[in-house]
């Protein structure tokens, strides 16, 4: 019973991580195009390992004041506002870290300690994914995700046709 509950919780986390990663990756790419960040991206990809590590800390420095303000709101009775701000901060932080990490990963992997840490984390994620990919909940979520993507695609086509 406990094993099934833990597997279900793990499946929910894996599903959420996959959905969120897809959305945030697409959002990051869209923002990079809109903000014309190609030159910055090229510079970041060519950065030496020490600068790459510093670049990975920048999103943390950006999001930390938002986290602190969310905590302030929570401690002063603005529970809903604090929770919503914390969720927004987590999404922004994940988007920024994912974007920067994608660009500087090769440089970071030149640090032996980082390569070991990264390998361990990737191994744990692969283990979790393999564990839940055969679960009924995961299979259902894949069907729902596919249906949602199809609906979004149809809506985009409708908008294109409407505005052209």
PASEBA-1860 file (N, C-alpha, C; in nm, 3 decimals):
! residues 164
1> XXXXXXXX> 0.082/-0.119/0.000/0.000/0.000/0.000/0.086/0.126/0.000 ~ 0.186/0.130/0.091/0.275/0.245/0.099/0.357/0.259/-0.029 ~ 0.401/0.146/-0.084/0.479/0.148/-0.207/0.397/0.208/-0.321 ~ 0.270/0.170/-0.331/0.183/0.223/-0.436/0.161/0.373/-0.418 ~ 0.143/0.418/-0.294/0.125/0.560/-0.266/0.250/0.638/-0.305 ~ 0.367/0.588/-0.266/0.492/0.656/-0.300/0.516/0.658/-0.450 ~ 0.482/0.549/-0.517/0.496/0.543/-0.663/0.403/0.645/-0.729 ~ 0.283/0.658/-0.677/0.188/0.756/-0.731/0.240/0.897/-0.711
9> XXXXXXXX> 0.292/0.926/-0.592/0.349/1.059/-0.566/0.468/1.086/-0.659 ~ 0.552/0.986/-0.677/0.666/1.001/-0.768/0.617/1.025/-0.910 ~ 0.513/0.954/-0.951/0.457/0.973/-1.085/0.406/1.115/-1.102 ~ 0.338/1.166/-1.002/0.287/1.304/-1.009/0.403/1.402/-1.022 ~ 0.509/1.383/-0.945/0.626/1.471/-0.954/0.692/1.463/-1.091 ~ 0.708/1.343/-1.144/0.770/1.326/-1.276/0.684/1.391/-1.383 ~ 0.554/1.370/-1.376/0.462/1.429/-1.474/0.470/1.581/-1.467 ~ 0.464/1.635/-1.347/0.469/1.780/-1.329/0.600/1.835/-1.382
17> XXXXXXXX> 0.710/1.767/-1.350/0.842/1.812/-1.396/0.849/1.813/-1.548 ~ 0.798/1.709/-1.613/0.802/1.702/-1.759/0.717/1.812/-1.822 ~ 0.597/1.832/-1.771/0.509/1.935/-1.826/0.570/2.073/-1.806 ~ 0.616/2.098/-1.685/0.673/2.228/-1.653/0.798/2.254/-1.737 ~ 0.881/2.153/-1.751/1.005/2.170/-1.828/0.972/2.207/-1.973 ~ 0.876/2.138/-2.034/0.837/2.168/-2.172/0.790/2.312/-2.185 ~ 0.703/2.353/-2.095/0.646/2.488/-2.101/0.753/2.593/-2.078 ~ 0.836/2.574/-1.976/0.938/2.674/-1.944/1.047/2.680/-2.050
25> XXXXXXXX> 1.082/2.567/-2.109/1.182/2.566/-2.216/1.130/2.645/-2.336 ~ 1.007/2.620/-2.375/0.947/2.692/-2.487/0.936/2.841/-2.456 ~ 0.898/2.874/-2.334/0.887/3.014/-2.294/1.023/3.082/-2.297 ~ 1.125/3.014/-2.248/1.261/3.070/-2.250/1.310/3.095/-2.392 ~ 1.284/3.001/-2.482/1.324/3.019/-2.622/1.249/3.136/-2.685 ~ 1.120/3.145/-2.656/1.038/3.254/-2.709/1.090/3.389/-2.659 ~ 1.117/3.398/-2.529/1.168/3.523/-2.473/1.304/3.560/-2.532 ~ 1.390/3.461/-2.553/1.522/3.488/-2.611/1.507/3.545/-2.752
33> XXXXXXXX> 1.411/3.493/-2.829/1.387/3.547/-2.963/1.331/3.689/-2.956 ~ 1.232/3.708/-2.870/1.168/3.839/-2.856/1.268/3.945/-2.810 ~ 1.353/3.908/-2.715/1.449/4.003/-2.659/1.579/4.010/-2.738 ~ 1.587/3.937/-2.848/1.704/3.942/-2.936/1.833/3.906/-2.859 ~ 1.833/3.792/-2.795/1.945/3.753/-2.710/2.045/3.658/-2.777 ~ 2.043/3.651/-2.909/2.132/3.557/-2.977/2.279/3.584/-2.946 ~ 2.320/3.712/-2.950/2.460/3.744/-2.922/2.497/3.711/-2.778 ~ 2.405/3.740/-2.686/2.429/3.707/-2.545/2.440/3.555/-2.528
41> XXXXXXXX> 2.352/3.482/-2.594/2.356/3.335/-2.586/2.489/3.283/-2.638 ~ 2.537/3.337/-2.749/2.665/3.294/-2.806/2.779/3.324/-2.709 ~ 2.776/3.443/-2.650/2.879/3.480/-2.553/2.877/3.385/-2.434 ~ 2.758/3.356/-2.385/2.744/3.269/-2.269/2.792/3.127/-2.300 ~ 2.763/3.078/-2.419/2.808/2.944/-2.457/2.960/2.936/-2.468 ~ 3.024/3.048/-2.498/3.170/3.050/-2.511/3.240/3.086/-2.380 ~ 3.165/3.112/-2.276/3.223/3.156/-2.149/3.308/3.045/-2.087 ~ 3.419/3.084/-2.025/3.500/2.984/-1.954/3.423/2.930/-1.833
49> XXXXXXXX> 3.466/2.816/-1.781/3.392/2.751/-1.672/3.363/2.841/-1.551 ~ 3.460/2.923/-1.511/3.437/3.008/-1.393/3.326/3.110/-1.419 ~ 3.325/3.168/-1.538/3.218/3.262/-1.572/3.084/3.190/-1.589 ~ 3.089/3.068/-1.640/2.966/2.990/-1.655/2.904/2.964/-1.518 ~ 2.988/2.934/-1.419/2.937/2.911/-1.283/2.875/3.038/-1.228 ~ 2.939/3.151/-1.251/2.883/3.279/-1.206/2.750/3.308/-1.277 ~ 2.746/3.277/-1.406/2.622/3.301/-1.482/2.507/3.218/-1.427 ~ 2.537/3.100/-1.378/2.433/3.014/-1.321/2.382/3.070/-1.187
57> XXXXXXXX> 2.464/3.149/-1.120/2.422/3.209/-0.993/2.333/3.332/-1.013 ~ 2.341/3.396/-1.129/2.263/3.517/-1.154/2.112/3.495/-1.136 ~ 2.054/3.388/-1.192/1.910/3.367/-1.169/1.874/3.355/-1.021 ~ 1.963/3.294/-0.944/1.939/3.281/-0.800/1.937/3.419/-0.735 ~ 2.029/3.505/-0.777/2.034/3.640/-0.723/1.913/3.723/-0.765 ~ 1.861/3.695/-0.882/1.741/3.766/-0.929/1.618/3.724/-0.850 ~ 1.606/3.596/-0.825/1.484/3.542/-0.764/1.484/3.555/-0.611 ~ 1.600/3.559/-0.547/1.606/3.563/-0.401/1.527/3.679/-0.340
65> XXXXXXXX> 1.539/3.802/-0.390/1.458/3.910/-0.332/1.307/3.886/-0.347 ~ 1.267/3.822/-0.455/1.125/3.791/-0.474/1.081/3.688/-0.370 ~ 1.165/3.587/-0.347/1.136/3.487/-0.243/1.124/3.553/-0.106 ~ 1.214/3.645/-0.077/1.211/3.712/0.053/1.085/3.797/0.068 ~ 1.045/3.864/-0.039/0.922/3.943/-0.032/0.801/3.852/-0.016 ~ 0.801/3.738/-0.081/0.692/3.641/-0.064/0.686/3.595/0.081 ~ 0.800/3.570/0.140/0.806/3.530/0.281/0.754/3.643/0.370 ~ 0.791/3.766/0.338/0.740/3.882/0.412/0.588/3.887/0.405
73> XXXXXXXX> 0.533/3.868/0.285/0.388/3.869/0.270/0.323/3.759/0.354 ~ 0.381/3.641/0.349/0.326/3.528/0.426/0.327/3.556/0.577 ~ 0.435/3.615/0.624/0.446/3.640/0.769/0.362/3.759/0.814 ~ 0.312/3.837/0.719/0.228/3.952/0.754/0.082/3.931/0.714 ~ 0.044/3.805/0.699/-0.098/3.773/0.681/-0.149/3.772/0.539 ~ -0.067/3.808/0.443/-0.111/3.807/0.303/-0.078/3.669/0.245 ~ -0.150/3.569/0.291/-0.119/3.429/0.259/-0.132/3.402/0.109 ~ -0.245/3.435/0.051/-0.266/3.407/-0.092/-0.163/3.480/-0.177
81> XXXXXXXX> -0.142/3.607/-0.149/-0.045/3.686/-0.225/0.096/3.628/-0.212 ~ 0.131/3.588/-0.089/0.263/3.530/-0.065/0.282/3.399/-0.139 ~ 0.180/3.315/-0.137/0.188/3.186/-0.207/0.197/3.208/-0.358 ~ 0.114/3.297/-0.411/0.117/3.324/-0.555/0.250/3.384/-0.598 ~ 0.304/3.475/-0.517/0.434/3.534/-0.550/0.544/3.428/-0.544 ~ 0.537/3.338/-0.447/0.637/3.232/-0.437/0.629/3.137/-0.557 ~ 0.508/3.105/-0.599/0.492/3.020/-0.718/0.551/3.090/-0.841 ~ 0.520/3.220/-0.855/0.575/3.296/-0.968/0.727/3.300/-0.962
89> XXXXXXXX> 0.783/3.319/-0.842/0.928/3.322/-0.826/0.990/3.188/-0.862 ~ 0.926/3.079/-0.821/0.978/2.945/-0.854/0.975/2.922/-1.005 ~ 0.866/2.964/-1.069/0.858/2.947/-1.215/0.964/3.031/-1.286 ~ 0.978/3.157/-1.244/1.079/3.244/-1.303/1.219/3.189/-1.279 ~ 1.246/3.146/-1.157/1.377/3.090/-1.126/1.408/2.966/-1.207 ~ 1.310/2.879/-1.220/1.329/2.757/-1.299/1.353/2.791/-1.445 ~ 1.275/2.885/-1.499/1.292/2.927/-1.638/1.433/2.981/-1.660 ~ 1.476/3.071/-1.573/1.607/3.133/-1.591/1.721/3.033/-1.572
97> XXXXXXXX> 1.713/2.951/-1.469/1.819/2.852/-1.445/1.825/2.753/-1.560 ~ 1.709/2.706/-1.606/1.707/2.610/-1.717/1.768/2.670/-1.843 ~ 1.735/2.796/-1.870/1.786/2.863/-1.990/1.938/2.879/-1.982 ~ 1.985/2.931/-1.870/2.129/2.952/-1.854/2.203/2.818/-1.851 ~ 2.148/2.720/-1.778/2.213/2.590/-1.768/2.228/2.524/-1.904 ~ 2.127/2.536/-1.987/2.134/2.478/-2.121/2.253/2.535/-2.198 ~ 2.280/2.663/-2.179/2.387/2.729/-2.253/2.526/2.702/-2.194 ~ 2.535/2.687/-2.063/2.667/2.675/-1.999/2.701/2.534/-1.953
105> XXXXXXXX> 2.612/2.439/-1.976/2.636/2.302/-1.928/2.771/2.246/-1.972 ~ 2.811/2.258/-2.100/2.942/2.201/-2.138/3.058/2.259/-2.056 ~ 3.054/2.389/-2.031/3.161/2.450/-1.951/3.157/2.401/-1.807 ~ 3.037/2.390/-1.751/3.024/2.344/-1.612/3.070/2.200/-1.595 ~ 3.049/2.119/-1.697/3.087/1.978/-1.688/3.238/1.958/-1.690 ~ 3.314/2.065/-1.714/3.460/2.053/-1.705/3.507/2.050/-1.559 ~ 3.421/2.093/-1.466/3.451/2.077/-1.324/3.420/1.932/-1.287 ~ 3.518/1.861/-1.234/3.500/1.719/-1.201/3.386/1.701/-1.100
113> XXXXXXXX> 3.384/1.784/-0.997/3.281/1.771/-0.893/3.142/1.796/-0.951 ~ 3.133/1.892/-1.045/3.004/1.923/-1.105/2.960/1.809/-1.197 ~ 3.053/1.753/-1.272/3.020/1.641/-1.361/2.968/1.522/-1.280 ~ 3.030/1.495/-1.164/2.983/1.385/-1.079/2.844/1.415/-1.023 ~ 2.823/1.537/-0.977/2.692/1.577/-0.923/2.585/1.568/-1.031 ~ 2.617/1.620/-1.149/2.523/1.618/-1.261/2.488/1.474/-1.301 ~ 2.590/1.390/-1.308/2.569/1.250/-1.344/2.479/1.180/-1.241 ~ 2.500/1.209/-1.115/2.418/1.150/-1.008/2.272/1.195/-1.021
121> XXXXXXXX> 2.252/1.324/-1.041/2.115/1.378/-1.053/2.045/1.321/-1.175 ~ 2.115/1.317/-1.288/2.056/1.261/-1.411/2.022/1.114/-1.390 ~ 2.109/1.041/-1.324/2.082/0.900/-1.296/1.958/0.882/-1.210 ~ 1.943/0.964/-1.108/1.824/0.957/-1.022/1.697/0.992/-1.100 ~ 1.706/1.093/-1.184/1.589/1.130/-1.266/1.552/1.019/-1.364 ~ 1.652/0.957/-1.426/1.624/0.847/-1.518/1.560/0.730/-1.444 ~ 1.611/0.700/-1.324/1.553/0.593/-1.243/1.407/0.623/-1.211 ~ 1.379/0.746/-1.171/1.241/0.785/-1.137/1.151/0.775/-1.259
129> XXXXXXXX> 1.200/0.821/-1.373/1.120/0.814/-1.496/1.092/0.670/-1.535 ~ 1.193/0.586/-1.530/1.173/0.444/-1.564/1.074/0.377/-1.470 ~ 1.078/0.417/-1.345/0.989/0.359/-1.245/0.843/0.392/-1.271 ~ 0.816/0.513/-1.318/0.676/0.557/-1.331/0.621/0.549/-1.473 ~ 0.705/0.533/-1.573/0.656/0.536/-1.711/0.555/0.427/-1.743 ~ 0.554/0.321/-1.667/0.458/0.214/-1.692/0.333/0.224/-1.605 ~ 0.326/0.327/-1.522/0.209/0.341/-1.434/0.089/0.393/-1.513 ~ -0.029/0.357/-1.466/-0.153/0.401/-1.532/-0.166/0.553/-1.526
137> XXXXXXXX> -0.126/0.613/-1.414/-0.136/0.758/-1.399/-0.048/0.829/-1.502 ~ 0.073/0.778/-1.521/0.163/0.840/-1.618/0.108/0.827/-1.760 ~ 0.059/0.708/-1.794/0.004/0.686/-1.928/-0.115/0.778/-1.953 ~ -0.199/0.795/-1.852/-0.313/0.887/-1.864/-0.265/1.030/-1.884 ~ -0.162/1.069/-1.810/-0.112/1.206/-1.822/-0.054/1.233/-1.961 ~ 0.009/1.133/-2.020/0.063/1.148/-2.156/-0.051/1.170/-2.254 ~ -0.160/1.097/-2.238/-0.277/1.116/-2.325/-0.336/1.255/-2.308 ~ -0.347/1.300/-2.184/-0.402/1.433/-2.157/-0.310/1.540/-2.215
145> XXXXXXXX> -0.180/1.524/-2.196/-0.083/1.621/-2.247/-0.091/1.628/-2.400 ~ -0.101/1.514/-2.466/-0.113/1.510/-2.612/-0.240/1.580/-2.657 ~ -0.350/1.554/-2.588/-0.477/1.618/-2.624/-0.469/1.770/-2.606 ~ -0.406/1.813/-2.498/-0.391/1.957/-2.473/-0.306/2.021/-2.581 ~ -0.195/1.956/-2.618/-0.109/2.010/-2.723/-0.184/2.019/-2.856 ~ -0.266/1.920/-2.885/-0.345/1.924/-3.009/-0.442/2.041/-3.006 ~ -0.507/2.063/-2.893/-0.602/2.173/-2.881/-0.531/2.308/-2.894 ~ -0.413/2.318/-2.835/-0.336/2.442/-2.848/-0.296/2.464/-2.993
153> XXXXXXXX> -0.255/2.357/-3.062/-0.221/2.367/-3.204/-0.338/2.414/-3.287 ~ -0.455/2.359/-3.260/-0.575/2.402/-3.333/-0.608/2.548/-3.303 ~ -0.592/2.589/-3.178/-0.620/2.727/-3.140/-0.522/2.822/-3.209 ~ -0.394/2.783/-3.218/-0.295/2.865/-3.288/-0.331/2.880/-3.436 ~ -0.371/2.769/-3.499/-0.412/2.776/-3.640/-0.530/2.869/-3.656 ~ -0.624/2.861/-3.564/-0.742/2.948/-3.568/-0.700/3.094/-3.556 ~ -0.610/3.123/-3.463/-0.564/3.261/-3.445/-0.490/3.312/-3.567 ~ -0.404/3.227/-3.625/-0.330/3.266/-3.746/-0.427/3.298/-3.859
161> XXXX> -0.524/3.211/-3.879/-0.622/3.233/-3.986/-0.703/3.359/-3.958 ~ -0.735/3.383/-3.833/-0.817/3.498/-3.796/-0.742/3.629/-3.818 ~ -0.612/3.633/-3.785/-0.535/3.756/-3.794/-0.467/3.777/-3.929 ~ -0.471/3.678/-4.015/-0.408/3.694/-4.148/-0.507/3.735/-4.252
END
